[in-house]
Amino acid sequence: MYYHAQISLGGETTSYWWDLPKDEIVTKVLIPFVTKQVVASSGIFGRQLINFGAASEVAVAKTEAPFRENCVGWPETLNDATFWKENNCTDELLHELRAGMSDAGIKSLLQRVFAPVKDQAFIIMKFGDEVLDSAYERVVEPTAMKFGYQAIRVDRVQDSGPVTDQILDNIASSSIVIADLTGERPNCYYEAGFAQALGKEVILLIREGERIHFDL
């Protein structure tokens, strides 16, 4: 099979990929789209930089024959909506990727990119701090609930699995991540970085007067 993709970058701007194997479509298009990367790519007009963070949608199609053999009038046929509708496999490919994860467990960064997203906010913060616990209970959790998100803090999740896997899996499946960096906890910085690597919407908090490490 040959896989092809198109992404909409706003307005009438669209970028295309064609005649690639499945794994390349995943690594060159789907993963950058989900994680909002800026990548270099080769196109009809030569090398170009593509800001996947500005992309509004992506579609993937597959054909038994190469695109150039399958379509008359290439490359104009890239704009043919009928071709994309008749050969669309976006949902099929996404389902296949997620089904493959369920067998072996979601363990790698690239696998977690495609974890189903829930209406939840994962909270990263130092535990056992009276002020922070109060802020979580009185402000963070009720605010998340007000906007339709379930607040998740790993120390309050009843799960017998490894804590690290619980954290990474919950970050991957959350719509947003709220990271409080008070206390200079290395694990909080690690988890915030992991969330950003997944392209999550990350809200950073810190107690006034505390030191902020790195370029945040």
C-alpha positions, 0 to 999 in steps of 0.5 A: 500500500501507498500512503498519502497525506494533506494538512490544512495550514489555514486559508487556502494553504495546504501541504501534501505528502504522497507515495510513502510507506505507512511508518513514514506517514506516521513519523513525518506527518501524524506525529508532528501534527499531534505534537505541533512541531516545526519540521523541514520537508521536501515538496513540489517547490523544494525544501520548506519548513512546515509549522504543524502547530498552525495546522487545523486538520490532517487527512490520510489516504491509501492506494494500492498503486503509487499516487502518480500512477493512480491519478491523471493530471498529477500534481493537480489531482492533489487538490481533488476532494473526490480522491481524498474522500474515496481513499481516506484511511485517517480513522482506520490508521488511527484505530490501528495505531491505538489497537497496537498500543493496547496489546503491549501497553502504552510505554514509549513517547511515540506511542503515547502521542496517540493515546485517546484524550479525555476531558481531564486536566493533569496536575503536576506539583509538589506533594505534602506542602500545606499551601500547595495542597490548599491551592489545589483543593480550593482553586485548581481542582474547582476551577478545572471542574468549572470548565468541564475538566476532571482534575487528576493528581497522581497521589490521589489516583487509586492504581496499583501500577508503577507510579511513573507509568501512571503519570506519563499515561495520565499526561498523555490522555489529558486535554491540558496539563497544569504544572506548578513548579514551586519547590524546584522539584526535578520530577515536576520539570521532567513531567512538564517537559514530557507534556510539552513534548507531547504537544499538550496545552501546558499551564505553568504556575509557581509561588511568587518569589520562587526561582524558575529554572531554565528558559520557561 
